[in-house]
């Protein structure tokens, strides 16, 4: 293709490997006093039309991505606190309070949740979010399997409400 136009196959790949994240308005506070925003994550399923997961996103002053469409990649964490954790990292240019590109990942989290500017998928429960690891594994399967460096698209809607 010439110019900036995408080919038909590029457009098909973008829709097949897309995650839609919608921020809600409901909040939840964990046992440590950290405040989280509820939302939903929607994507195409394998044997069903759509898969929908509840999400939590940290909101008490942590970085967050503005609404928009982002390219993202699957990766294994090199963080010494979570070595080998499988996650999805969007490409962006937003900076944190120290002036560095902020981390904003999609990864699993178990209660009481350790998220700093990240989204965790799962099912809403009294403790926050249940079955987060299983939800992320299903997400990887729906995206054609986990493969470090594999490109996906992340569409974010909704702004972070005032803290």
C-alpha positions as CSV (number, residue, x, y, z in Angstrom):
1,X,0.0,0.0,0.0
2,X,1.2,3.5,-0.7
3,X,1.1,6.4,1.8
4,X,-0.4,6.0,5.2
5,X,-3.3,3.8,4.3
6,X,-3.5,0.4,5.9
7,X,-4.0,-2.8,3.9
8,X,-7.1,-4.8,4.3
9,X,-5.1,-7.5,6.2
10,X,-3.7,-4.9,8.6
11,X,-7.3,-3.8,9.5
12,X,-8.3,-7.4,10.0
13,X,-5.4,-8.0,12.4
14,X,-6.3,-4.8,14.3
15,X,-9.8,-6.0,14.9
16,X,-8.8,-9.6,15.7
17,X,-6.1,-8.6,18.2
18,X,-7.9,-5.7,20.0
19,X,-8.7,-5.2,23.7
20,X,-11.3,-2.6,24.6
21,X,-11.0,-1.1,28.2
22,X,-13.8,1.1,29.5
23,X,-13.4,2.9,32.8
24,X,-16.4,3.0,35.0
25,X,-17.4,5.4,37.8
26,X,-17.6,3.0,40.8
27,X,-14.6,2.9,43.2
28,X,-13.4,0.4,45.7
29,X,-10.9,0.7,48.5
30,X,-8.8,-2.3,49.6
31,X,-7.6,-3.3,53.1
32,X,-4.4,-1.2,52.6
33,X,-6.5,1.9,51.9
34,X,-5.6,2.1,48.2
35,X,-8.4,3.4,46.0
36,X,-9.4,1.5,42.8
37,X,-11.6,2.3,39.9
38,X,-13.9,-0.4,38.5
39,X,-14.2,-0.9,34.8
40,X,-14.7,-3.5,32.1
41,X,-12.5,-5.1,29.5
42,X,-14.1,-6.5,26.3
43,X,-12.5,-8.5,23.5
44,X,-13.5,-11.0,20.8
45,X,-13.7,-14.5,22.0
46,X,-12.7,-17.8,20.5
47,X,-16.0,-19.8,20.7
48,X,-18.2,-16.8,21.7
49,X,-18.7,-13.4,20.2
50,X,-17.3,-11.4,23.1
51,X,-15.5,-12.0,26.4
52,X,-16.1,-9.4,29.1
53,X,-14.1,-9.1,32.3
54,X,-14.4,-6.8,35.3
55,X,-11.3,-4.7,36.0
56,X,-9.7,-2.7,38.7
57,X,-7.3,0.2,38.1
58,X,-5.4,2.1,40.8
59,X,-6.6,5.7,41.1
60,X,-5.1,7.4,44.1
61,X,-2.6,9.6,42.4
62,X,-1.0,6.8,40.2
63,X,-0.4,7.2,36.5
64,X,-3.2,6.5,34.1
65,X,-3.5,6.5,30.3
66,X,-5.7,9.0,28.5
67,X,-8.5,7.6,26.4
68,X,-7.4,6.6,22.9
69,X,-6.0,3.8,20.8
70,X,-2.6,2.4,21.7
71,X,-0.3,-0.3,20.2
72,X,0.7,-2.8,22.8
73,X,2.9,-5.8,23.1
74,X,2.9,-9.0,25.1
75,X,6.0,-9.4,27.3
76,X,7.4,-11.2,30.3
77,X,8.3,-8.9,33.2
78,X,11.9,-8.2,34.1
79,X,10.9,-6.5,37.3
80,X,12.7,-8.2,40.2
81,X,9.4,-8.2,42.2
82,X,7.5,-10.1,39.5
83,X,10.1,-11.9,37.3
84,X,8.6,-13.7,34.4
85,X,5.0,-12.4,35.0
86,X,3.2,-12.3,31.6
87,X,1.7,-8.9,30.8
88,X,0.7,-6.5,28.1
89,X,2.5,-3.2,27.7
90,X,1.0,-0.3,25.7
91,X,3.3,2.1,23.8
92,X,2.8,5.7,24.9
93,X,4.6,8.9,25.8
94,X,2.9,9.9,29.1
95,X,5.2,10.8,31.9
96,X,4.9,10.2,35.7
97,X,5.6,12.7,38.4
98,X,9.4,11.9,38.1
99,X,9.4,12.8,34.4
100,X,9.8,9.2,33.2
101,X,7.6,7.3,30.8
102,X,5.1,5.7,33.2
103,X,4.4,2.0,33.5
104,X,0.9,1.1,32.6
105,X,0.4,-2.6,32.1
106,X,-2.4,-5.2,31.9
107,X,-1.5,-8.0,34.3
108,X,-3.1,-10.3,36.8
109,X,-3.4,-9.3,40.4
110,X,-4.6,-11.2,43.5
111,X,-6.2,-9.4,46.5
112,X,-5.3,-7.2,48.2
113,X,-3.9,-6.0,44.8
114,X,-0.7,-4.4,43.9
115,X,-1.3,-2.1,41.0
116,X,0.4,1.2,40.3
117,X,-1.0,2.6,37.1
118,X,-2.0,-0.8,35.8
119,X,-5.2,-2.7,35.0
120,X,-6.0,-6.2,36.3
121,X,-8.8,-8.3,34.7
122,X,-11.0,-10.8,36.6
123,X,-14.4,-11.1,38.2
124,X,-15.8,-8.7,40.8
125,X,-15.8,-10.1,44.3
126,X,-16.1,-8.8,47.9
127,X,-12.3,-8.8,48.1
128,X,-11.9,-6.8,44.9
129,X,-11.1,-9.0,41.9
130,X,-11.2,-12.8,41.7
131,X,-9.7,-15.2,39.2
132,X,-7.4,-12.6,37.7
133,X,-4.7,-15.0,36.6
134,X,-7.3,-17.2,34.8
135,X,-8.8,-14.2,33.1
136,X,-5.5,-13.1,31.8
137,X,-4.7,-16.5,30.4
138,X,-8.1,-16.5,28.6
139,X,-7.2,-13.1,27.2
140,X,-3.9,-14.4,25.8
141,X,-5.7,-17.4,24.3
142,X,-8.2,-15.1,22.6
143,X,-5.3,-13.1,21.2
144,X,-3.9,-16.2,19.5
145,X,-1.6,-17.3,22.4
146,X,1.0,-15.6,24.5
147,X,4.2,-14.7,22.6
148,X,6.7,-12.1,23.8
149,X,6.7,-9.2,21.4
150,X,3.3,-10.0,19.8
151,X,1.5,-6.8,18.9
152,X,-2.1,-6.1,20.0
153,X,-4.2,-2.9,20.1
154,X,-5.6,-1.4,23.3
155,X,-8.6,1.0,23.0
156,X,-9.2,3.0,26.2
157,X,-12.4,4.9,26.9
158,X,-13.4,7.0,29.9
159,X,-11.3,9.4,31.9
160,X,-10.0,9.0,35.4
161,X,-12.5,10.6,37.8
162,X,-11.2,13.1,40.3
163,X,-9.6,11.4,43.3
